[in-house]
């Protein structure tokens, strides 16, 4: 299929620059993928749409302050997005103005830290820090890695709002944004309704947010991301599968984790790495429902939800959401696909 088949018109004014006043006040579009019927509500109504017995799976990865600014000896400033630690002092990173950089380029960072570029792998660089940096250093000196379509600097409020309320395992370079809508009250309401909550971890990196730059979607290459599935989640998901109860994934990262870890009719517990790329025609093995945001045109995320609910149905629903003034992307509104 052509990447051009996954584009839609979106006014810039509907790209959310800030989160909703509170997490539950975001709008919620509920799509029945069997009938294509759409209902409109708010996130605070979510529990009422989830049937008892459903297993709702969340991604508990925590976003690190992965955005850094390094200064060259000539005073020029370069922006970096840390993707993953390779060694104690070596990080895989994206770099701004990467075409002008060369191995051996040196940078100064806060608190006397220096960094040297060692090599490039496609669009990624390896950056070695001296002395090594750690999470407390990043908390003091890094910035919240807001996506580039949010046209403002990060603010102190983003430290809380660009993070799920249940985040605990540090490692993401971007938020698993479907989960940004959930609150402790909503999670309690779901459990009171007889819903089982389960966790996985997928650290969001280039595999999730890299755009498709090929004419054909099949030519796009996904990058690996690390995930883990705890045994209690395996037990909950396998029980739901045996008993015909639905599994609802909160976000595309959960979808990719569950579908990657499912082997021979069982969900494999433990750690793994995935570069799964879900495109139309894929047969879903685990996930039957999905809570997700409205995704960017021509992205692997839009391709994934199109595989789940049908390309034409998704694009028709997106056009309706645009007409009705829904807010799009990371800080935007939500969509429940059943």
C-alpha positions as CSV (number, residue, x, y, z in Angstrom):
1,X,0.0,0.0,0.0
2,X,1.1,3.6,-0.7
3,X,2.0,5.8,2.2
4,X,-0.1,8.5,0.5
5,X,-3.2,6.5,1.3
6,X,-2.7,7.3,5.0
7,X,-2.8,11.1,4.8
8,X,-5.7,13.4,5.7
9,X,-6.2,17.1,6.0
10,X,-5.8,18.6,9.4
11,X,-6.0,22.3,10.3
12,X,-2.9,23.3,12.3
13,X,-5.3,24.9,14.8
14,X,-6.4,21.4,15.8
15,X,-2.9,20.1,16.7
16,X,-3.1,20.3,20.5
17,X,-0.3,22.6,21.9
18,X,-1.3,22.0,25.5
19,X,-3.2,19.3,27.4
20,X,-6.9,19.5,28.3
21,X,-7.6,21.5,31.5
22,X,-7.7,18.1,33.3
23,X,-7.0,14.6,32.0
24,X,-10.7,13.4,32.1
25,X,-12.0,16.5,30.3
26,X,-10.5,15.4,27.0
27,X,-13.1,14.4,24.4
28,X,-13.7,10.7,23.6
29,X,-14.8,9.3,20.3
30,X,-16.1,5.7,20.6
31,X,-15.9,3.8,17.3
32,X,-17.7,0.5,16.8
33,X,-15.4,-1.1,14.2
34,X,-18.1,-3.6,13.2
35,X,-20.8,-1.1,12.3
36,X,-18.7,2.1,11.9
37,X,-21.1,3.8,14.3
38,X,-19.4,6.6,16.3
39,X,-20.5,8.1,19.7
40,X,-19.1,11.2,21.3
41,X,-18.4,11.5,25.0
42,X,-15.6,12.6,27.3
43,X,-12.8,10.6,28.9
44,X,-14.5,10.7,32.3
45,X,-17.3,8.6,30.7
46,X,-14.8,5.9,29.7
47,X,-15.6,3.2,32.4
48,X,-19.2,3.1,31.2
49,X,-18.1,1.9,27.7
50,X,-16.0,-1.0,29.1
51,X,-17.8,-4.2,29.8
52,X,-17.0,-6.1,33.1
53,X,-14.4,-8.9,32.7
54,X,-12.3,-6.9,30.2
55,X,-8.6,-6.9,30.8
56,X,-7.3,-3.4,30.3
57,X,-3.5,-3.3,29.7
58,X,-1.4,-0.2,30.4
59,X,2.2,0.7,29.6
60,X,4.0,1.9,32.7
61,X,7.1,3.2,31.0
62,X,8.2,6.6,32.4
63,X,9.4,9.4,30.1
64,X,12.9,10.6,31.0
65,X,14.0,14.2,30.4
66,X,15.7,13.0,27.3
67,X,16.1,16.4,25.5
68,X,19.5,18.0,25.9
69,X,21.3,21.0,24.5
70,X,25.1,20.8,24.0
71,X,27.4,23.7,23.1
72,X,30.2,23.5,20.6
73,X,33.5,25.2,21.2
74,X,32.4,27.9,18.8
75,X,29.3,28.6,20.9
76,X,26.8,27.0,18.5
77,X,24.1,24.9,20.2
78,X,23.0,21.5,19.2
79,X,19.8,19.7,20.4
80,X,19.9,16.0,21.2
81,X,17.2,13.5,22.0
82,X,18.5,10.5,24.0
83,X,16.9,7.3,22.8
84,X,18.6,4.5,24.8
85,X,21.7,3.9,26.9
86,X,24.1,1.5,25.2
87,X,26.8,1.5,27.8
88,X,27.4,3.3,31.1
89,X,28.6,6.4,29.3
90,X,27.4,5.8,25.7
91,X,23.9,6.8,24.5
92,X,22.1,6.3,21.2
93,X,20.7,9.7,20.2
94,X,19.1,11.8,17.6
95,X,20.8,15.1,16.9
96,X,19.6,18.4,15.4
97,X,21.2,19.6,12.2
98,X,22.7,16.1,12.0
99,X,23.9,16.6,8.4
100,X,26.5,19.1,9.6
101,X,27.9,16.8,12.3
102,X,30.9,14.5,12.1
103,X,32.4,11.9,14.4
104,X,34.7,13.5,16.9
105,X,32.5,16.6,17.4
106,X,32.7,17.7,21.0
107,X,30.0,19.4,23.1
108,X,29.8,20.9,26.6
109,X,26.8,20.1,28.8
110,X,25.8,21.4,32.3
111,X,27.8,20.5,35.4
112,X,31.1,20.1,33.6
113,X,29.9,17.1,31.5
114,X,31.4,16.8,28.0
115,X,30.1,14.7,25.1
116,X,31.8,13.4,21.9
117,X,30.0,11.9,18.9
118,X,31.5,8.6,18.0
119,X,29.6,7.2,15.0
120,X,26.4,7.5,13.1
121,X,23.9,4.7,12.3
122,X,21.5,5.9,9.7
123,X,20.0,9.0,11.4
124,X,21.1,8.1,14.9
125,X,24.4,9.0,16.6
126,X,26.3,7.5,19.4
127,X,27.2,10.1,22.0
128,X,29.8,9.3,24.8
129,X,29.5,11.4,28.0
130,X,32.4,12.1,30.4
131,X,31.7,11.7,33.2
132,X,28.8,9.4,32.6
133,X,25.3,10.9,33.1
134,X,22.5,9.3,35.1
135,X,18.8,9.8,35.7
136,X,19.3,12.4,38.5
137,X,21.5,14.4,36.2
138,X,18.9,14.3,33.5
139,X,16.2,15.3,35.9
140,X,18.3,18.4,36.8
141,X,19.5,19.3,33.3
142,X,17.3,17.7,30.7
143,X,14.0,18.9,29.2
144,X,10.7,17.1,28.7
145,X,10.9,15.7,25.2
146,X,7.8,17.2,23.7
147,X,7.2,16.2,20.1
148,X,8.2,18.8,17.4
149,X,4.7,19.6,16.4
150,X,4.2,21.2,19.8
151,X,5.6,24.7,18.9
152,X,6.6,25.9,22.4
153,X,9.3,25.2,24.9
154,X,8.6,22.7,27.6
155,X,7.2,24.1,30.9
156,X,7.2,22.9,34.5
157,X,3.6,21.7,34.0
158,X,4.7,19.3,31.3
159,X,6.8,17.3,33.8
160,X,3.5,16.1,35.3
161,X,1.1,16.2,32.3
162,X,3.5,14.5,29.7
163,X,3.6,11.5,32.0
164,X,1.0,8.9,32.8
165,X,-0.2,8.8,36.5
166,X,1.1,5.2,36.7
167,X,4.5,5.6,35.1
168,X,7.3,4.0,37.0
169,X,9.9,2.3,34.7
170,X,12.1,5.1,33.3
171,X,13.2,4.6,29.7
172,X,10.9,6.4,27.2
173,X,11.9,9.2,24.9
174,X,8.3,10.1,24.3
175,X,5.1,9.5,26.2
176,X,2.7,6.5,25.6
177,X,0.1,9.2,25.0
178,X,-3.2,7.2,25.2
179,X,-2.4,6.7,28.9
180,X,-2.1,10.4,29.5
181,X,-5.9,10.5,29.7
182,X,-6.3,8.1,32.7
183,X,-6.5,9.2,36.3
184,X,-6.5,7.4,39.6
185,X,-10.3,8.0,39.8
186,X,-10.8,6.4,36.3
187,X,-8.6,3.4,37.1
188,X,-10.6,2.9,40.3
189,X,-13.9,3.2,38.4
190,X,-12.7,0.6,35.9
191,X,-11.8,-1.9,38.7
192,X,-15.1,-1.2,40.5
193,X,-16.8,-2.2,37.2
194,X,-15.1,-5.6,37.3
195,X,-12.3,-4.7,34.9
196,X,-8.8,-6.2,35.4
197,X,-5.9,-3.8,35.1
198,X,-2.6,-5.2,33.9
199,X,0.7,-3.7,33.1
200,X,3.4,-4.1,30.5
201,X,6.4,-1.9,29.8
202,X,7.5,-0.7,26.4
203,X,10.1,2.1,26.3
204,X,9.0,4.4,23.5
205,X,11.7,5.2,21.1
206,X,12.4,5.6,17.4
207,X,10.3,2.6,16.5
208,X,7.2,4.4,17.7
209,X,7.6,7.9,16.5
210,X,9.8,7.7,13.4
211,X,7.7,8.8,10.4
212,X,7.3,6.7,7.2
213,X,9.6,8.2,4.6
214,X,9.1,5.5,1.9
215,X,6.5,5.6,-0.9
216,X,5.2,2.1,0.0
217,X,4.4,1.4,3.7
218,X,5.9,-2.1,3.4
219,X,9.4,-0.6,2.6
220,X,9.5,1.2,6.0
221,X,11.9,-0.3,8.5
222,X,11.0,-0.3,12.2
223,X,13.6,0.3,14.9
224,X,13.8,-2.0,17.9
225,X,12.3,-1.1,21.2
226,X,12.6,-2.9,24.6
227,X,9.6,-4.3,26.4
228,X,8.8,-6.5,29.3
229,X,5.7,-8.5,30.3
230,X,5.2,-9.5,34.0
231,X,3.9,-13.0,34.8
232,X,0.7,-11.6,36.4
233,X,-0.1,-9.9,33.1
234,X,0.5,-13.1,31.2
235,X,-1.9,-14.9,33.5
236,X,-4.6,-12.2,33.2
237,X,-4.4,-12.0,29.4
238,X,-4.3,-15.8,28.8
239,X,-7.3,-16.3,31.1
240,X,-9.3,-13.6,29.1
241,X,-8.3,-15.4,25.9
242,X,-9.5,-18.8,27.2
243,X,-12.8,-17.4,28.5
244,X,-13.6,-15.1,25.5
245,X,-13.3,-11.9,27.4
246,X,-11.9,-8.8,25.6
247,X,-8.4,-7.5,26.0
248,X,-8.2,-3.7,25.7
249,X,-4.9,-2.1,25.0
250,X,-4.3,1.4,26.2
251,X,-2.2,2.7,23.3
252,X,-0.4,1.4,20.3
253,X,2.7,0.6,22.4
254,X,0.6,-1.9,24.4
255,X,-0.8,-3.4,21.2
256,X,2.7,-3.9,19.9
257,X,4.0,-5.4,23.1
258,X,1.1,-7.9,23.5
259,X,1.2,-8.9,19.8
260,X,5.0,-9.3,19.9
261,X,5.0,-11.5,23.1
262,X,2.2,-13.8,22.0
263,X,3.6,-17.1,20.8
264,X,1.8,-20.4,20.1
265,X,-1.4,-19.4,21.9
266,X,0.4,-18.0,25.0
267,X,1.7,-14.7,26.2
268,X,5.4,-15.0,26.9
269,X,6.5,-13.3,30.1
270,X,9.8,-11.6,30.5
271,X,11.9,-9.1,28.6
272,X,12.2,-8.8,24.8
273,X,12.8,-6.4,22.0
274,X,10.4,-5.8,19.2
275,X,10.4,-4.2,15.7
276,X,6.9,-5.4,14.9
277,X,5.2,-3.4,12.2
278,X,1.5,-3.8,12.1
279,X,0.0,-3.0,8.7
280,X,-3.4,-3.7,7.1
281,X,-3.9,-7.5,6.7
282,X,-2.3,-8.3,10.0
283,X,-4.3,-10.8,12.1
284,X,-4.5,-9.6,15.7
285,X,-3.9,-12.4,18.1
286,X,-4.5,-10.7,21.5
287,X,-6.0,-7.2,21.3
288,X,-9.7,-6.8,20.8
289,X,-10.2,-3.2,21.8
290,X,-8.0,-0.2,21.9
291,X,-7.9,3.3,23.6
292,X,-5.7,5.5,21.5
293,X,-5.1,9.1,20.5
294,X,-5.6,10.7,17.0
295,X,-2.3,10.1,15.1
296,X,-0.2,12.0,12.6
297,X,-0.8,11.5,8.9
298,X,1.5,9.0,7.2
299,X,2.7,7.5,10.6
300,X,3.1,3.9,11.6
301,X,0.6,4.5,14.3
302,X,-2.1,5.6,11.9
303,X,-1.2,2.5,9.8
304,X,-1.6,0.3,12.9
305,X,-5.1,1.6,13.9
306,X,-6.0,1.3,10.2
307,X,-5.0,-2.4,10.4
308,X,-7.2,-2.7,13.5
309,X,-10.4,-1.0,12.3
310,X,-10.0,-0.6,8.5
311,X,-8.2,2.2,6.6
312,X,-11.3,3.8,5.1
313,X,-13.2,3.6,8.3
314,X,-10.4,5.2,10.3
315,X,-9.9,8.0,7.8
316,X,-13.7,8.6,7.6
317,X,-13.7,8.8,11.4
318,X,-10.7,11.1,11.4
319,X,-12.4,13.4,8.9
320,X,-15.5,13.5,11.1
321,X,-13.3,14.3,14.2
322,X,-11.7,17.2,12.3
323,X,-15.2,18.5,11.3
324,X,-16.3,18.3,15.0
325,X,-13.2,20.1,16.3
326,X,-11.4,17.2,18.1
327,X,-7.9,18.0,19.1
328,X,-5.1,15.8,17.6
329,X,-1.8,14.1,18.6
330,X,-0.1,13.8,21.9
331,X,-2.0,16.3,24.0
332,X,-5.2,15.8,22.0
333,X,-8.4,13.9,22.5
334,X,-8.9,10.1,22.7
335,X,-10.5,7.4,20.6
336,X,-11.9,4.1,21.9
337,X,-12.1,1.5,19.2
338,X,-14.3,-1.5,20.1
